Amino acid sequence: MRAPRARGLRGRRGAPDGRVAGAHPPHLHRPAARRVNAATTGGDLDLRVAVIGGGLAGLAAATVLAERGAEVVLLEREPVLGGRLAAWPTKLATGETVRMERGFHAFFRHYANVRALLRRVDPELRRLVPLEDYPLLGPDGARESFSGLPTTTPWNVAEIVRRSPHFRLKDLARVDVGQALAMLTFDREATYARFDRATAKDYLDSLRFPEEARRMLFDVFAHSFFNPEEEMSAAELLMMFHFYFTGNPEGLVFDVLDDSFSTSFLDPLAAYLGGLGAEVRTGTAAARVTREGGELHVHLAREGRPLVVDALVLALPVPALKALHAASPALADPAFDLRVGRLDVTRPFAVWRLWLDRPLDPGREPFVGTTGLGRLDNVSLYHLFEAESRAWAARHGGSVVELHAYGVVGEPSDDALRAELLAGLHAIYPEARGAGVLDERWLVRRDCPAFA
C-alpha cells in the first residue's frame, strides 16, 4: 500500500491485484526485535498475533497467519464478524428472525484473493450464484448493459459505444480522444502523475461525451465508489475503471452468495479459524496498545488484563484506527503517523430494506444500478438470489427489496432521503407503488474510507 500523496481530493488507493478495491489494507505492527519471514508456510510461524478488526481484511490476515502456525487472537468490537460484510439477526413484524446487512455485496469474478478466502469454506464455490448482467437503469426506460462484451481492450469499450443508444456518430466527433485514451492506457505511475490533482468530474467533463451517455455509463460508475465525483481524484476513477473493466477480462459481471454473508461465509470461516486454533472474540474492542520490552500489550475496553502478543495486525475502519492510534504511543512511527493522519471517511451511505406484501413483476433483475433517479444508486431484489429472503417471500407472497444511496451529498433528512429513494424505485418498477410495507430496516453509516 502506497502512502497517499498530499491532496484535497478524495479517492481510495487500490491496485489491480485481485483485492476488493477500496478495502482498507491491514497494517502489521511488531517490535523491531522480532523478525517475521512473510514467506513462511507450512505451519511453523512461531508468533502470537492479535488481529484487531474482524472485517474482510482482518479475517483474511487471521486465516493466513493461523494457517502458517501463528497463535492468532482475532478481536472484533461488534457482536458479529464481517465489518462492512456483516450480517446480524433482526426480528420482523411478521414474526421471523432474519439477517440484515449493510447493503448489497458482489463477488466480481476477478476478485482472486476474496474467492481464495471463500474457498477455505466452500472449495468449489458452490454458494456463489452467477448474475450474468450488470444493468444500468435511468429515467424514461433508459438502459445500458455490460453483458456479452468482448473481453479485451479496446474492443470492449468500442462495443459499449457501438451498441449504446446514447452515442451517435456526430457525438463521437466531439469526444476529446486524447483524454479518452487515458481510460485505455492506465499506468500506476504515469496516470497518477497526470490526473491525481484533477477531480473525477473535471476529467469526465473534459471527455465531452453526450450528457445521457456520460450519465448512463460513467456517472453511475463513479458513484459506486462512495466518493462524489467533485471530490474524487480523476486518477482514482481511471484506476477503478481499469481494475473493473479495461484491465479485467472477466468483465463487469459478478456472482452473489446464495444466502446471507453470515450463513454462507462468515460463520463457516469463524469455524474454520477455530479449527486452526485461532481464538475469535466478538464484542471485544481494543482500547490502546502499549509496549513492554519485546512485547505488545493490547488493552481491551472491558477487560482488566491486557492481551500480550508479539505482533499486531490493524484491520480497522478509519475512525476506529485513528482512535486506537491516538490512544497508543506504542504505535507511533513518523511514516505510519503521517499515513493515519491523512486517512478520512467519505460521505455517508444509506441502505433501506423493505419487506413488501406483494411480488414485483416477473423478469425483474436481481440487481440494477441506477442513475438520474435522484440519490438512488441501486436496487437489489433479495428474494431472487438469497435463500432466506426467497423463503420469506414465498411464505408471504411478497418480495424483499433493498434501496441503496452511495456517498450522499448534502444533509437530507431521513424522511426526505427515503422519499427520494422510493420515488426512484417507483420510476423503474411502477408495480411497487401499490405494495404495502410489512417491515423495513433503515441504515445510515459514515465509515467508508475516502482513500487508503
N, C-alpha and C positions, 0 to 999 in steps of 0.2 A: 504494500500500500504506500503510495507516494504521499508525502505531506502536502496538503493543499496550499497552493500559492495564495498570497495575499490578494484578495479581490473582494469586491462588494457583491458579485453575482452569486446566485445560489445554484449549485449543481450537486451531483452525488458522484464522486470519483469512483470509477469502476474500471473493468478491463474485460475484454472478450475472451475469458478463460474458463467459462462454464460456471462461474459463481452466479448467484442471484444478483443481478445488477442492482446497486443501491444498498445492498445489505452492509451493515457496519461491521468490518472485519474485527475479529478478536485481537487483543493486544496481549502479548506474553510478557510478564514481569518475573524476573528471577534474580536472586542475589548474584553478584558478579563472581562469587567463589564457586558457584555450581555451573558446570558447562553441560549443555544438553545437545546431543547429536540428533539433529532433526531427521536424519535418515535412519535412525534406529528402528528396526522392526523385529518381529518375532517374539514379542512379549518379554523383553529384558530391559525395559526402561525403568531404572531404579529411581523413582521420583514420586514424591507426594505432591499433587497439584490440586489447587482449588480453581474450579471454573466458575466464575461469577457471572451469572446470566444464563437462563435456560431457554433462550430463543434458538433459532436455527444455527447461528454461528457457535453458540455455546454447546449445543448438542453435538454438532459436528466435531468440535475440538475435544469434548469429553469422550466421544466414541473412538477417535483415532488414538488419543492418549491411552485409554483403557485397553484398547486392542494391542498396544505396544508394551503393556505391562505396567504402566504407571498406576499408582494408587490415586484414584480420582474422587473428589467430592464436588458435586455439581450443586450450586446454590441458586435458587430462583425465588425472588421476592413474592411473586404471585402464587396463588394456590394451585395453579396448573402450569405445566410446561408449554413452551411454544412461542412465547413472545408475540410477534405480530401474526404468527400462525395459530395462536392458542384457541382452543375451543373449551367452553365451560358450560356446565348444566344450568338450565333455567326452566322453571315450571310455567307452562302456558295456562291461560284461562280455560282451555279445553281439557285440562287435566293431565296432559302428558308432560314429562320432563324430556326436553330436547337439548341439543348443543347449539350455542350461539357462538359466532366467530367475529373477527374484526374485518370481515369483508371477504370477497371472492379472491381465491388464490389459484394460480395456474402453474402447471409444470410445463414450461416451454421445452421443446424436445432437444434443445442444445444445452440444457441445464445439466451438464455431465456430472458435476460434483453433487448436486442435490439428488439426482437419480441414483448415484452410487450410495449415498446415505440411505435412501429409501430401500435399496436392495438388501441392506442389512436385515430388514424385517419382511421384505417381500421380494425374494430373489428374482422372480420372473416378472415383476412389476404388474401383477395381475390386478392390483387395486387401482390402476390408472385407467380412466375412461377417456378414449380419444374424442376430441372435438375437432372436426375437420375444417372449421372455418372460424375466422375472427371477423365477423361482420361489423360494419360501422353504419349506424343509422342516424339520419338527420331529419330536419323538418320536411314536411310535404312528401314523404316517401323516399327521400334521398337515401341511397345505399351504396356502400363500397364493400368489396370482398377481397380477402387475401388468400383465398383458397385456389389451388390449382396453378400457382405461379411457377415459372422456371426457378431452378434452384441456384443459379449463378448470376452474378452481376456482370454486365449491366442489363441482362435480358429480363431479370425480374422487375427492375424499375421500368424498363421500356414497356413491358406487358401491362403494368399498372396504368401507365399513361395511355396506352392504346385502348384499353377497354373501359377507362373511366369516362362517364358521360359528361364530366366537368372539364375535360380538356378538348379544345378544338385546335385545328392547325394554326389559326391566327393567334391563339393563346401561346402556342409553343414559340412563335417568333418573338414574343416579348420576354421570354424567360432569360435571365442572366445565366448563360451557360457556364461561365467561369465559376460563379458561386455555386451553381447546382452540381458541378463536378466534385465539389468538396464532399458531397454525400457518397461518392463512389470511391474516393481516394483517401479514406481515413488513415492517418498515421499518428501514432501515440505522441510523438514529439511535435511534428510539424502542424498538426491540426490544432493542438493547444496553443502553440506559439502564435498562430494566425487568428484564432477565434475565441480564445478564452476570455478576453475582455469585452467581447460583444455579447449582447443578450440573444437568447433564442428568438425573441420577437424581431430584433433587428435583422438577424440572419434570414428568417422566414420572409420578412418584408422585402429584403434585397433580391429574393428569387423572382419576384414579380409573377407569381403564379396567379391564376384566376382565383377570385375570392372563395368561391364554392369549393374548388379543388383543394385549396390550402386548408380550408376548414375541415373537409372530409378526410383528407389524407395526412395532414401534418399537425393541425391544432390538437386533435384527439391524441396523437402520439405524444406530443409534448406534455399534455395534461396528465398522461398516465404515470409520469414520474413525480407527481405530487408537488412539483415546483411550478409556479406561474411563469409563463414564458417571458414576462417582463423582467424577471429576476433570475432566470436560469441562464447559465453560461451556454453560448452557442456551441462551444466545443463539447460540452456535456451532451447536448442534443445530438450532435453529429456522432459522438461515441456510442450513444444508445441506439441511434439509427443503424450504425454499423453492427453493433452487437446483436441486435434483434433481427435485422433484415438483410442489409447488403453483405454482411460477413457471415450470415447464418444460412447454410444450405438447407436446414430443416424448414425454414420459412416461418411466417407468423401464424403458426398453428400450435396447439398445445393440448395437453391432457389435464384432467382433473381427477381428484381422488373420488372413489365411489361412495365414501361416507365422510363423516366429519373428520377433521385432522386428528382429533384425539383418538377416535376409534381406529382409523386406518393407518396412522403413522406415529403419533406422539406416545400413546400408551404402549404400543409394541416396542418402540425404541427405548423407552424407560425400562421396560422389562429386559431388553437386550443388554442395556448398560448394567443392570443389576446382575445379570448372568456373568458379566465380565468382572464383577467385584466392585464396580463403581457404586458410590453412595449418592443417591439423588434426594435432595432436600428441597421441597417446595415450601412456600410460606416462610422463607428464611432470607433475610436481607443482610448484606454486608454493610456495616456502618463505617468502618475505617480499616486501614491497614498500617501496621507498624512493623519495624524491622528490628530483630534482636539477633546479633551475630550473623550467622549464615542462614537464619530462618525468617520467614514472613509470618506475621500473626494477623489473621483475619478476624476482626472483632465483629460479632454478629449483633444485630439490633436487639434481639430478645434473649440472648444467652450471655451469661457472665464469663464463661471460659472461651478464650479465642481458639480458632482453628489454626493449628501450626502446620505450615506447608513449606515446601522447597520452592514452589513456583506458582504463579497466578496466570490465569487467562481471563482477561477483562472482555466480556462479550455483552456489553450493556447498551441499552438505549442511550442516546446522547444526554438527556437530563440526568439520568442515574450515574452515568460515567463521570460527568462533570462534578456531581455532588460527592461521589466517592473520592475522586482525585483531589478535590479541595479539602477533604477531611483527612487526607492521608499523606503526610510529609514523606513517608517511605516510598511513595510513588514518584517523587519529584525527580525530574530529569529535564534539562533545558529543551531538548528536541521534542520530547513527549509532552511537556507542558505547553509548548507552542501549538502542537497539533490539537491537543484537547481544547485549548483556549479558542481556537478558530472554528471548532465544531458548533453547529447550530441546528435547530429544528426548522423545518419548513412550515407551510401553512397547515391548518387543521384539515382533517378529512371527516366525512360523515357517512355512516352506514345506517340504513333503515331497512330492517327485515319485517315483512308483512306476511302474516298467515291469513290468507283470504278464503272466503266461503264458497268460491266457485273457481273452476279451471279457466285458464286463458285459452285462446283459440289453438286448435291443433296446428302443428308446423312451426310454432314459435321456437326460436333458437335458445339453447341453454344459457348463452352469454352473448351480449352485444355491447360494443362500445357505442357511445352516443356523442354527438356534437351539435351545437346550435340549438340546444334544448335547455337553455339556462345553465344552471350549475350541475345538472345531471350528467354524469360521465359514463356510467354503465348500468345495465340491468341484468341481473342473474336470476334464472328460474331454477331454484334448488331442487324442486321436485322432479326435474328432468335428468338429474345426474347423481344426487345424493340419496342413499338408501333411506336414511331416517326421514328426510323430507318427503320422499316418494311415498313412504308408508303413511305418513300423516295425511298427505293429500288424498290418498286412496280411502282412508277412513272417513274423511270429512267431505269428500267430493270437492276439494279446494285446490289451492296452489300456494307455493311458498316463494315469494318474490322479494328480491333484495335490490335496493337502490343505493348507489354509491356516488358521492361527490368528492373528487380529489382536490387537494390544495385550494380550499375555499378562500376566495378573495373577499375582502370586506369583513364586516361583522354582522351578518344577518342574524336575526333571532331564530331560535329553533323553529318556531311556527312558520316564519317566512321561508326558511330553507326547506322545510317539509312540504309546504305548499308548492314550491318551485319544482322539487323532485317529483311530486305527484303529478303535476301538470305535464312534465316531460314523459312520465310513464303513460299517461292518457293519450298523449300525442302519437306515440308509436304503437301502443296497444290499447285502442279505444274500448275494447271489451272489458277492460279493468274498471271503467267508470262506474259500473253498477255493482261492483264487488263490495261485500261487507268485510270489515277487518275483524277477525276473531281474536287476534292478539298481534302485538308488534313489539319490536325492540329498537331503540334509537341510541346510537353510539356516536359520540364526537370525541376525537382524540387529536392531540398535537404533540406527537413524539417521533415522527419520522425524520430521519436525518436530511438536512439540506445538502450536505456533502460530507464525505469521509475520506 
